[in-house]
Amino acid sequence: MKAAIVEKPDILVVRDVPKPEVGEYDVLCELLYGAVCTGTDQHILYGTFPFPLNYPVVLGHESIGRTVQLGPKVRNIKEGDLITRVGTRPAADGSFDIAWGGFAEFGVAKDFRAMKEDGLPREQWDGSRVCQVLPKDTDPRAATMIITWRETLSYVTRMGVAKGTGLVVLGSGGNALSFAAHGKNLGADPVVVIGSPSRTDEAAAVGAAACLDYHAPDQELAEAGRKLCPCGFHFAIDVTGKKGQAERLLPLLRHGGMLGVYGLDDFFDVSLNPRRARGTFTFYNGHYDEEETHERVIEFFQKGALDAAVWLDFEHPFALDDINKAFDAAASRKMVKPLVRLATG
Protein backbone atom coordinates (compact mmCIF):
# COMPACT_ATOMS: atom_id res chain seq x y z
CA MET A 1 0.00 0.00 0.00
CA LYS A 2 0.99 3.66 -0.30
CA ALA A 3 1.80 5.86 2.67
CA ALA A 4 2.99 9.46 3.10
CA ILE A 5 6.28 9.38 4.96
CA VAL A 6 8.40 12.20 6.34
CA GLU A 7 11.84 10.75 5.61
CA LYS A 8 13.46 13.58 7.54
CA PRO A 9 12.45 17.18 8.24
CA ASP A 10 11.25 18.93 5.06
CA ILE A 11 11.23 15.71 3.01
CA LEU A 12 7.74 14.22 2.50
CA VAL A 13 7.39 11.32 0.05
CA VAL A 14 4.70 8.81 -0.88
CA ARG A 15 6.01 5.27 -1.20
CA ASP A 16 4.98 1.65 -0.89
CA VAL A 17 5.01 0.04 2.55
CA PRO A 18 3.59 -3.27 3.83
CA LYS A 19 -0.13 -3.35 4.57
CA PRO A 20 -0.64 -3.81 8.35
CA GLU A 21 -1.54 -7.27 9.62
CA VAL A 22 -4.66 -7.95 11.67
CA GLY A 23 -4.52 -9.34 15.20
CA GLU A 24 -7.24 -10.83 17.41
CA TYR A 25 -8.88 -7.54 18.41
CA ASP A 26 -7.88 -5.60 15.30
CA VAL A 27 -9.95 -4.14 12.50
CA LEU A 28 -8.33 -3.51 9.12
CA CYS A 29 -9.70 -0.34 7.53
CA GLU A 30 -9.45 1.11 4.08
CA LEU A 31 -8.59 4.74 4.78
CA LEU A 32 -10.89 7.09 2.89
CA TYR A 33 -10.02 10.69 3.77
CA GLY A 34 -7.65 12.55 6.06
CA ALA A 35 -7.26 16.24 6.89
CA VAL A 36 -3.99 18.09 7.31
CA CYS A 37 -3.49 19.37 10.84
CA THR A 38 -1.86 22.75 10.40
CA GLY A 39 -0.39 22.40 13.87
CA THR A 40 0.94 18.91 14.60
CA ASP A 41 1.38 17.66 11.03
CA GLN A 42 3.25 20.76 9.90
CA HIS A 43 5.52 20.70 12.93
CA ILE A 44 6.38 17.06 12.22
CA LEU A 45 7.08 17.80 8.56
CA TYR A 46 9.22 20.84 9.25
CA GLY A 47 11.14 19.33 12.17
CA THR A 48 9.72 21.63 14.85
CA PHE A 49 7.55 19.14 16.76
CA PRO A 50 8.43 19.66 20.45
CA PHE A 51 8.54 15.94 21.32
CA PRO A 52 10.91 13.17 20.18
CA LEU A 53 10.23 11.45 16.85
CA ASN A 54 11.97 8.57 15.11
CA TYR A 55 12.14 9.61 11.48
CA PRO A 56 11.08 8.34 8.99
CA VAL A 57 7.44 8.53 10.12
CA VAL A 58 4.02 8.11 8.51
CA LEU A 59 2.04 11.29 9.10
CA GLY A 60 -1.63 11.85 9.85
CA HIS A 61 -3.98 11.70 12.83
CA GLU A 62 -7.26 12.95 11.30
CA SER A 63 -8.16 10.02 9.03
CA ILE A 64 -11.41 8.12 8.61
CA GLY A 65 -11.44 4.42 7.70
CA ARG A 66 -14.01 1.91 6.51
CA THR A 67 -13.65 -1.59 8.00
CA VAL A 68 -12.82 -4.36 5.54
CA GLN A 69 -11.55 -7.17 7.81
CA LEU A 70 -12.26 -8.13 11.43
CA GLY A 71 -10.04 -9.99 13.85
CA PRO A 72 -11.54 -13.12 15.47
CA LYS A 73 -12.28 -11.44 18.83
CA VAL A 74 -13.86 -8.26 17.43
CA ARG A 75 -17.54 -8.00 18.37
CA ASN A 76 -18.37 -4.28 18.67
CA ILE A 77 -17.41 -3.29 15.11
CA LYS A 78 -18.89 -4.58 11.86
CA GLU A 79 -17.58 -4.72 8.32
CA GLY A 80 -18.42 -1.47 6.53
CA ASP A 81 -18.40 0.65 9.69
CA LEU A 82 -16.73 4.06 9.52
CA ILE A 83 -14.10 4.53 12.21
CA THR A 84 -12.37 7.70 13.43
CA ARG A 85 -8.65 8.26 13.95
CA VAL A 86 -7.34 5.17 12.15
CA GLY A 87 -3.68 4.82 11.21
CA THR A 88 -1.18 2.26 10.03
CA ARG A 89 1.43 0.65 12.26
CA PRO A 90 5.19 1.04 12.50
CA ALA A 91 7.22 -1.26 10.26
CA ALA A 92 7.98 -4.62 11.85
CA ASP A 93 11.58 -4.32 10.66
CA GLY A 94 11.99 -0.84 12.11
CA SER A 95 12.35 0.82 8.70
CA PHE A 96 9.76 3.46 9.57
CA ASP A 97 7.79 4.65 12.57
CA ILE A 98 4.48 6.45 12.73
CA ALA A 99 3.34 9.89 13.80
CA TRP A 100 -0.14 8.35 14.13
CA GLY A 101 0.06 6.95 10.60
CA GLY A 102 -3.21 8.20 9.11
CA PHE A 103 -1.93 9.22 5.67
CA ALA A 104 -1.91 5.74 4.17
CA GLU A 105 -4.23 3.54 2.14
CA PHE A 106 -4.95 1.13 5.00
CA GLY A 107 -4.84 1.31 8.78
CA VAL A 108 -5.81 -0.62 11.88
CA ALA A 109 -8.24 0.16 14.66
CA LYS A 110 -8.86 -1.93 17.77
CA ASP A 111 -12.07 -3.10 19.36
CA PHE A 112 -11.03 -1.51 22.63
CA ARG A 113 -14.39 -2.28 24.24
CA ALA A 114 -13.90 -6.01 23.67
CA MET A 115 -10.37 -5.78 25.06
CA LYS A 116 -11.69 -4.01 28.15
CA GLU A 117 -14.53 -6.52 28.57
CA ASP A 118 -12.06 -9.41 28.29
CA GLY A 119 -9.91 -8.01 31.07
CA LEU A 120 -6.86 -6.97 29.07
CA PRO A 121 -4.63 -4.38 30.79
CA ARG A 122 -5.71 -0.81 30.16
CA GLU A 123 -2.38 0.13 28.62
CA GLN A 124 -3.11 -2.26 25.74
CA TRP A 125 -6.35 -0.57 24.70
CA ASP A 126 -6.46 2.89 26.23
CA GLY A 127 -4.87 4.63 23.24
CA SER A 128 -7.48 3.11 20.92
CA ARG A 129 -10.43 4.85 22.59
CA VAL A 130 -10.08 7.46 19.82
CA CYS A 131 -11.24 4.80 17.32
CA GLN A 132 -14.99 5.35 17.47
CA VAL A 133 -17.71 3.97 15.17
CA LEU A 134 -19.60 6.72 13.34
CA PRO A 135 -23.31 6.86 12.43
CA LYS A 136 -23.98 5.09 9.13
CA ASP A 137 -24.97 8.19 7.16
CA THR A 138 -21.80 10.12 8.05
CA ASP A 139 -19.92 11.76 5.17
CA PRO A 140 -16.30 10.52 5.57
CA ARG A 141 -14.97 13.80 4.19
CA ALA A 142 -16.71 15.85 6.86
CA ALA A 143 -15.88 13.25 9.50
CA THR A 144 -12.19 14.14 9.35
CA MET A 145 -13.12 17.25 11.36
CA ILE A 146 -14.47 15.15 14.23
CA ILE A 147 -10.96 14.55 15.57
CA THR A 148 -10.21 18.27 15.80
CA TRP A 149 -13.65 18.99 17.23
CA ARG A 150 -13.32 16.31 19.92
CA GLU A 151 -9.91 17.56 21.07
CA THR A 152 -10.95 21.17 21.24
CA LEU A 153 -14.37 20.53 22.81
CA SER A 154 -12.76 18.45 25.54
CA TYR A 155 -10.26 21.23 26.17
CA VAL A 156 -12.82 24.02 26.53
CA THR A 157 -15.29 22.01 28.59
CA ARG A 158 -12.51 21.02 30.99
CA MET A 159 -11.59 24.70 31.23
CA GLY A 160 -15.18 25.48 32.15
CA VAL A 161 -16.43 27.42 29.12
CA ALA A 162 -20.22 27.52 29.41
CA LYS A 163 -23.30 29.70 29.09
CA GLY A 164 -22.73 33.13 30.56
CA THR A 165 -18.95 33.16 30.09
CA GLY A 166 -16.88 35.16 27.62
CA LEU A 167 -14.23 33.52 25.42
CA VAL A 168 -11.42 35.10 23.39
CA VAL A 169 -9.34 32.96 21.03
CA LEU A 170 -5.97 33.98 19.59
CA GLY A 171 -5.53 32.37 16.17
CA SER A 172 -7.72 31.79 13.13
CA GLY A 173 -6.69 28.34 11.87
CA GLY A 174 -8.64 25.11 12.12
CA ASN A 175 -8.22 24.69 15.87
CA ALA A 176 -8.97 28.33 16.68
CA LEU A 177 -12.18 28.27 14.64
CA SER A 178 -13.13 25.05 16.43
CA PHE A 179 -12.68 26.68 19.82
CA ALA A 180 -14.82 29.60 18.69
CA ALA A 181 -17.54 27.27 17.37
CA HIS A 182 -17.59 25.32 20.63
CA GLY A 183 -17.75 28.51 22.67
CA LYS A 184 -20.82 29.58 20.71
CA ASN A 185 -22.45 26.14 20.97
CA LEU A 186 -21.82 26.02 24.72
CA GLY A 187 -23.49 29.39 25.18
CA ALA A 188 -20.46 31.61 25.73
CA ASP A 189 -21.10 35.27 24.96
CA PRO A 190 -19.22 37.02 23.57
CA VAL A 191 -16.92 34.77 21.57
CA VAL A 192 -14.14 36.77 19.94
CA VAL A 193 -11.37 35.67 17.58
CA ILE A 194 -8.05 37.50 17.23
CA GLY A 195 -6.58 36.38 13.93
CA SER A 196 -6.05 37.07 10.25
CA PRO A 197 -8.47 39.49 8.58
CA SER A 198 -8.67 36.93 5.75
CA ARG A 199 -10.56 34.60 8.10
CA THR A 200 -13.25 37.11 9.10
CA ASP A 201 -15.96 35.26 7.17
CA GLU A 202 -15.03 31.90 8.70
CA ALA A 203 -14.98 33.40 12.20
CA ALA A 204 -18.45 34.84 11.64
CA ALA A 205 -19.67 31.52 10.24
CA VAL A 206 -18.80 29.70 13.48
CA GLY A 207 -20.47 32.33 15.62
CA ALA A 208 -17.72 34.75 16.63
CA ALA A 209 -18.98 38.21 17.51
CA ALA A 210 -15.84 39.77 16.02
CA CYS A 211 -12.54 38.88 14.36
CA LEU A 212 -9.90 41.33 15.54
CA ASP A 213 -6.72 41.77 13.52
CA TYR A 214 -3.82 40.09 15.29
CA HIS A 215 -1.46 42.62 13.65
CA ALA A 216 -3.02 45.41 15.72
CA PRO A 217 -0.92 46.91 18.54
CA ASP A 218 -1.48 45.41 21.97
CA GLN A 219 -3.14 48.54 23.31
CA GLU A 220 -5.57 48.61 20.39
CA LEU A 221 -6.46 44.94 20.94
CA ALA A 222 -7.00 45.54 24.65
CA GLU A 223 -9.29 48.49 23.95
CA ALA A 224 -11.28 46.55 21.34
CA GLY A 225 -11.59 43.60 23.70
CA ARG A 226 -12.89 45.78 26.50
CA LYS A 227 -15.55 47.26 24.25
CA LEU A 228 -16.74 43.77 23.34
CA CYS A 229 -16.52 42.42 26.90
CA PRO A 230 -16.28 45.34 29.36
CA CYS A 231 -15.76 43.22 32.47
CA GLY A 232 -13.15 41.06 30.77
CA PHE A 233 -13.30 37.57 29.30
CA HIS A 234 -13.62 34.57 31.59
CA PHE A 235 -11.45 32.46 29.29
CA ALA A 236 -8.64 33.13 26.80
CA ILE A 237 -6.92 30.54 24.61
CA ASP A 238 -3.70 31.07 22.67
CA VAL A 239 -3.93 28.61 19.79
CA THR A 240 -0.60 29.58 18.22
CA GLY A 241 1.78 28.85 21.08
CA LYS A 242 4.17 31.48 19.72
CA LYS A 243 6.46 33.22 22.16
CA GLY A 244 4.94 36.46 23.41
CA GLN A 245 1.42 35.82 22.11
CA ALA A 246 -0.30 34.42 25.21
CA GLU A 247 0.83 37.46 27.15
CA ARG A 248 -1.16 39.68 24.79
CA LEU A 249 -4.34 38.05 26.09
CA LEU A 250 -3.78 38.89 29.75
CA PRO A 251 -5.20 42.45 29.60
CA LEU A 252 -8.39 41.00 28.08
CA LEU A 253 -9.00 38.56 30.95
CA ARG A 254 -11.19 39.50 33.87
CA HIS A 255 -9.94 39.19 37.44
CA GLY A 256 -10.05 35.47 38.22
CA GLY A 257 -10.09 34.46 34.55
CA MET A 258 -8.32 31.51 32.98
CA LEU A 259 -5.67 31.40 30.24
CA GLY A 260 -4.79 28.32 28.20
CA VAL A 261 -1.98 27.82 25.65
CA TYR A 262 -2.99 25.18 23.12
CA GLY A 263 -0.48 25.81 20.32
CA LEU A 264 2.86 24.11 19.81
CA ASP A 265 5.02 26.72 18.07
CA ASP A 266 7.25 27.59 21.05
CA PHE A 267 5.98 24.86 23.33
CA PHE A 268 8.78 24.88 25.92
CA ASP A 269 9.58 28.58 25.64
CA VAL A 270 6.31 30.34 26.50
CA SER A 271 6.64 33.00 29.16
CA LEU A 272 4.18 35.40 30.77
CA ASN A 273 4.50 38.70 32.57
CA PRO A 274 1.64 38.42 35.09
CA ARG A 275 1.76 42.19 35.67
CA ARG A 276 -0.02 42.64 32.35
CA ALA A 277 -3.14 40.97 33.74
CA ARG A 278 -6.07 42.95 35.17
CA GLY A 279 -5.94 40.85 38.32
CA THR A 280 -5.25 37.26 39.31
CA PHE A 281 -5.67 34.54 36.72
CA THR A 282 -5.35 30.76 36.41
CA PHE A 283 -3.16 29.01 33.86
CA TYR A 284 -4.98 26.00 32.39
CA ASN A 285 -2.76 22.94 31.99
CA GLY A 286 -5.37 20.18 31.89
CA HIS A 287 -5.00 18.91 28.30
CA TYR A 288 -7.96 17.02 26.75
CA ASP A 289 -9.40 13.54 26.16
CA GLU A 290 -11.02 12.95 22.77
CA GLU A 291 -13.27 10.07 23.79
CA GLU A 292 -15.10 12.00 26.49
CA THR A 293 -16.58 14.44 23.97
CA HIS A 294 -17.23 12.08 21.05
CA GLU A 295 -20.99 11.78 21.54
CA ARG A 296 -21.49 15.49 22.09
CA VAL A 297 -19.52 16.33 18.94
CA ILE A 298 -21.69 13.90 16.98
CA GLU A 299 -24.78 15.60 18.41
CA PHE A 300 -23.56 19.07 17.38
CA PHE A 301 -22.50 17.72 13.97
CA GLN A 302 -25.80 16.00 13.21
CA LYS A 303 -27.91 19.04 14.05
CA GLY A 304 -25.71 21.33 11.95
CA ALA A 305 -24.11 23.26 14.82
CA LEU A 306 -20.72 22.15 13.50
CA ASP A 307 -20.46 22.54 9.72
CA ALA A 308 -17.32 20.97 8.28
CA ALA A 309 -17.69 23.05 5.11
CA VAL A 310 -16.36 26.05 7.05
CA TRP A 311 -13.04 24.24 7.42
CA LEU A 312 -12.85 21.96 4.36
CA ASP A 313 -13.23 22.10 0.59
CA PHE A 314 -15.19 18.91 -0.14
CA GLU A 315 -15.09 19.32 -3.89
CA HIS A 316 -11.33 19.59 -4.36
CA PRO A 317 -9.54 17.06 -2.13
CA PHE A 318 -5.88 16.36 -2.80
CA ALA A 319 -4.87 12.88 -3.90
CA LEU A 320 -2.51 11.01 -1.59
CA ASP A 321 0.16 11.20 -4.31
CA ASP A 322 -0.21 15.01 -4.24
CA ILE A 323 0.04 15.39 -0.48
CA ASN A 324 2.93 17.86 -0.78
CA LYS A 325 0.53 20.20 -2.57
CA ALA A 326 -1.86 19.86 0.37
CA PHE A 327 0.88 20.91 2.77
CA ASP A 328 1.82 23.82 0.50
CA ALA A 329 -1.82 24.96 0.63
CA ALA A 330 -1.78 24.72 4.42
CA ALA A 331 1.51 26.61 4.75
CA SER A 332 0.30 29.42 2.48
CA ARG A 333 -2.99 29.70 4.42
CA LYS A 334 -4.93 29.20 1.20
CA MET A 335 -7.10 26.69 3.03
CA VAL A 336 -8.13 26.33 6.65
CA LYS A 337 -7.58 22.55 6.48
CA PRO A 338 -6.66 20.73 3.25
CA LEU A 339 -8.53 17.47 2.66
CA VAL A 340 -6.66 14.43 1.32
CA ARG A 341 -8.35 11.52 -0.48
CA LEU A 342 -6.57 8.37 0.69
CA ALA A 343 -8.47 5.55 -1.02
CA THR A 344 -7.26 4.92 -4.55
CA GLY A 345 -9.61 2.09 -5.53
C-alpha positions in Angstrom: 0.0 0.0 0.0 1.0 3.7 -0.3 1.8 5.9 2.7 3.0 9.5 3.1 6.3 9.4 5.0 8.4 12.2 6.3 11.8 10.7 5.6 13.5 13.6 7.5 12.4 17.2 8.2 11.2 18.9 5.1 11.2 15.7 3.0 7.7 14.2 2.5 7.4 11.3 0.1 4.7 8.8 -0.9 6.0 5.3 -1.2 5.0 1.6 -0.9 5.0 0.0 2.5 3.6 -3.3 3.8 -0.1 -3.3 4.6 -0.6 -3.8 8.4 -1.5 -7.3 9.6 -4.7 -7.9 11.7 -4.5 -9.3 15.2 -7.2 -10.8 17.4 -8.9 -7.5 18.4 -7.9 -5.6 15.3 -10.0 -4.1 12.5 -8.3 -3.5 9.1 -9.7 -0.3 7.5 -9.4 1.1 4.1 -8.6 4.7 4.8 -10.9 7.1 2.9 -10.0 10.7 3.8 -7.7 12.6 6.1 -7.3 16.2 6.9 -4.0 18.1 7.3 -3.5 19.4 10.8 -1.9 22.8 10.4 -0.4 22.4 13.9 0.9 18.9 14.6 1.4 17.7 11.0 3.3 20.8 9.9 5.5 20.7 12.9 6.4 17.1 12.2 7.1 17.8 8.6 9.2 20.8 9.2 11.1 19.3 12.2 9.7 21.6 14.8 7.6 19.1 16.8 8.4 19.7 20.4 8.5 15.9 21.3 10.9 13.2 20.2 10.2 11.5 16.9 12.0 8.6 15.1 12.1 9.6 11.5 11.1 8.3 9.0 7.4 8.5 10.1 4.0 8.1 8.5 2.0 11.3 9.1 -1.6 11.9 9.8 -4.0 11.7 12.8 -7.3 12.9 11.3 -8.2 10.0 9.0 -11.4 8.1 8.6 -11.4 4.4 7.7 -14.0 1.9 6.5 -13.7 -1.6 8.0 -12.8 -4.4 5.5 -11.5 -7.2 7.8 -12.3 -8.1 11.4 -10.0 -10.0 13.9 -11.5 -13.1 15.5 -12.3 -11.4 18.8 -13.9 -8.3 17.4 -17.5 -8.0 18.4 -18.4 -4.3 18.7 -17.4 -3.3 15.1 -18.9 -4.6 11.9 -17.6 -4.7 8.3 -18.4 -1.5 6.5 -18.4 0.7 9.7 -16.7 4.1 9.5 -14.1 4.5 12.2 -12.4 7.7 13.4 -8.7 8.3 14.0 -7.3 5.2 12.2 -3.7 4.8 11.2 -1.2 2.3 10.0 1.4 0.6 12.3 5.2 1.0 12.5 7.2 -1.3 10.3 8.0 -4.6 11.9 11.6 -4.3 10.7 12.0 -0.8 12.1 12.4 0.8 8.7 9.8 3.5 9.6 7.8 4.6 12.6 4.5 6.4 12.7 3.3 9.9 13.8 -0.1 8.4 14.1 0.1 7.0 10.6 -3.2 8.2 9.1 -1.9 9.2 5.7 -1.9 5.7 4.2 -4.2 3.5 2.1 -4.9 1.1 5.0 -4.8 1.3 8.8 -5.8 -0.6 11.9 -8.2 0.2 14.7 -8.9 -1.9 17.8 -12.1 -3.1 19.4 -11.0 -1.5 22.6 -14.4 -2.3 24.2 -13.9 -6.0 23.7 -10.4 -5.8 25.1 -11.7 -4.0 28.1 -14.5 -6.5 28.6 -12.1 -9.4 28.3 -9.9 -8.0 31.1 -6.9 -7.0 29.1 -4.6 -4.4 30.8 -5.7 -0.8 30.2 -2.4 0.1 28.6 -3.1 -2.3 25.7 -6.3 -0.6 24.7 -6.5 2.9 26.2 -4.9 4.6 23.2 -7.5 3.1 20.9 -10.4 4.8 22.6 -10.1 7.5 19.8 -11.2 4.8 17.3 -15.0 5.3 17.5 -17.7 4.0 15.2 -19.6 6.7 13.3 -23.3 6.9 12.4 -24.0 5.1 9.1 -25.0 8.2 7.2 -21.8 10.1 8.0 -19.9 11.8 5.2 -16.3 10.5 5.6 -15.0 13.8 4.2 -16.7 15.8 6.9 -15.9 13.2 9.5 -12.2 14.1 9.4 -13.1 17.2 11.4 -14.5 15.1 14.2 -11.0 14.5 15.6 -10.2 18.3 15.8 -13.6 19.0 17.2 -13.3 16.3 19.9 -9.9 17.6 21.1 -11.0 21.2 21.2 -14.4 20.5 22.8 -12.8 18.4 25.5 -10.3 21.2 26.2 -12.8 24.0 26.5 -15.3 22.0 28.6 -12.5 21.0 31.0 -11.6 24.7 31.2 -15.2 25.5 32.2 -16.4 27.4 29.1 -20.2 27.5 29.4 -23.3 29.7 29.1 -22.7 33.1 30.6 -18.9 33.2 30.1 -16.9 35.2 27.6 -14.2 33.5 25.4 -11.4 35.1 23.4 -9.3 33.0 21.0 -6.0 34.0 19.6 -5.5 32.4 16.2 -7.7 31.8 13.1 -6.7 28.3 11.9 -8.6 25.1 12.1 -8.2 24.7 15.9 -9.0 28.3 16.7 -12.2 28.3 14.6 -13.1 25.0 16.4 -12.7 26.7 19.8 -14.8 29.6 18.7 -17.5 27.3 17.4 -17.6 25.3 20.6 -17.8 28.5 22.7 -20.8 29.6 20.7 -22.4 26.1 21.0 -21.8 26.0 24.7 -23.5 29.4 25.2 -20.5 31.6 25.7 -21.1 35.3 25.0 -19.2 37.0 23.6 -16.9 34.8 21.6 -14.1 36.8 19.9 -11.4 35.7 17.6 -8.0 37.5 17.2 -6.6 36.4 13.9 -6.1 37.1 10.3 -8.5 39.5 8.6 -8.7 36.9 5.8 -10.6 34.6 8.1 -13.3 37.1 9.1 -16.0 35.3 7.2 -15.0 31.9 8.7 -15.0 33.4 12.2 -18.4 34.8 11.6 -19.7 31.5 10.2 -18.8 29.7 13.5 -20.5 32.3 15.6 -17.7 34.7 16.6 -19.0 38.2 17.5 -15.8 39.8 16.0 -12.5 38.9 14.4 -9.9 41.3 15.5 -6.7 41.8 13.5 -3.8 40.1 15.3 -1.5 42.6 13.6 -3.0 45.4 15.7 -0.9 46.9 18.5 -1.5 45.4 22.0 -3.1 48.5 23.3 -5.6 48.6 20.4 -6.5 44.9 20.9 -7.0 45.5 24.6 -9.3 48.5 24.0 -11.3 46.5 21.3 -11.6 43.6 23.7 -12.9 45.8 26.5 -15.5 47.3 24.3 -16.7 43.8 23.3 -16.5 42.4 26.9 -16.3 45.3 29.4 -15.8 43.2 32.5 -13.1 41.1 30.8 -13.3 37.6 29.3 -13.6 34.6 31.6 -11.5 32.5 29.3 -8.6 33.1 26.8 -6.9 30.5 24.6 -3.7 31.1 22.7 -3.9 28.6 19.8 -0.6 29.6 18.2 1.8 28.9 21.1 4.2 31.5 19.7 6.5 33.2 22.2 4.9 36.5 23.4 1.4 35.8 22.1 -0.3 34.4 25.2 0.8 37.5 27.2 -1.2 39.7 24.8 -4.3 38.1 26.1 -3.8 38.9 29.8 -5.2 42.4 29.6 -8.4 41.0 28.1 -9.0 38.6 31.0 -11.2 39.5 33.9 -9.9 39.2 37.4 -10.1 35.5 38.2 -10.1 34.5 34.5 -8.3 31.5 33.0 -5.7 31.4 30.2 -4.8 28.3 28.2 -2.0 27.8 25.7 -3.0 25.2 23.1 -0.5 25.8 20.3 2.9 24.1 19.8 5.0 26.7 18.1 7.3 27.6 21.1 6.0 24.9 23.3 8.8 24.9 25.9 9.6 28.6 25.6 6.3 30.3 26.5 6.6 33.0 29.2 4.2 35.4 30.8 4.5 38.7 32.6 1.6 38.4 35.1 1.8 42.2 35.7 0.0 42.6 32.3 -3.1 41.0 33.7 -6.1 42.9 35.2 -5.9 40.8 38.3 -5.2 37.3 39.3 -5.7 34.5 36.7 -5.4 30.8 36.4 -3.2 29.0 33.9 -5.0 26.0 32.4 -2.8 22.9 32.0 -5.4 20.2 31.9 -5.0 18.9 28.3 -8.0 17.0 26.8 -9.4 13.5 26.2 -11.0 12.9 22.8 -13.3 10.1 23.8 -15.1 12.0 26.5 -16.6 14.4 24.0 -17.2 12.1 21.0 -21.0 11.8 21.5 -21.5 15.5 22.1 -19.5 16.3 18.9 -21.7 13.9 17.0 -24.8 15.6 18.4 -23.6 19.1 17.4 -22.5 17.7 14.0 -25.8 16.0 13.2 -27.9 19.0 14.1 -25.7 21.3 12.0 -24.1 23.3 14.8 -20.7 22.1 13.5 -20.5 22.5 9.7 -17.3 21.0 8.3 -17.7 23.0 5.1 -16.4 26.1 7.0 -13.0 24.2 7.4 -12.8 22.0 4.4 -13.2 22.1 0.6 -15.2 18.9 -0.1 -15.1 19.3 -3.9 -11.3 19.6 -4.4 -9.5 17.1 -2.1 -5.9 16.4 -2.8 -4.9 12.9 -3.9 -2.5 11.0 -1.6 0.2 11.2 -4.3 -0.2 15.0 -4.2 0.0 15.4 -0.5 2.9 17.9 -0.8 0.5 20.2 -2.6 -1.9 19.9 0.4 0.9 20.9 2.8 1.8 23.8 0.5 -1.8 25.0 0.6 -1.8 24.7 4.4 1.5 26.6 4.8 0.3 29.4 2.5 -3.0 29.7 4.4 -4.9 29.2 1.2 -7.1 26.7 3.0 -8.1 26.3 6.6 -7.6 22.5 6.5 -6.7 20.7 3.2 -8.5 17.5 2.7 -6.7 14.4 1.3 -8.3 11.5 -0.5 -6.6 8.4 0.7 -8.5 5.6 -1.0 -7.3 4.9 -4.6 -9.6 2.1 -5.5 
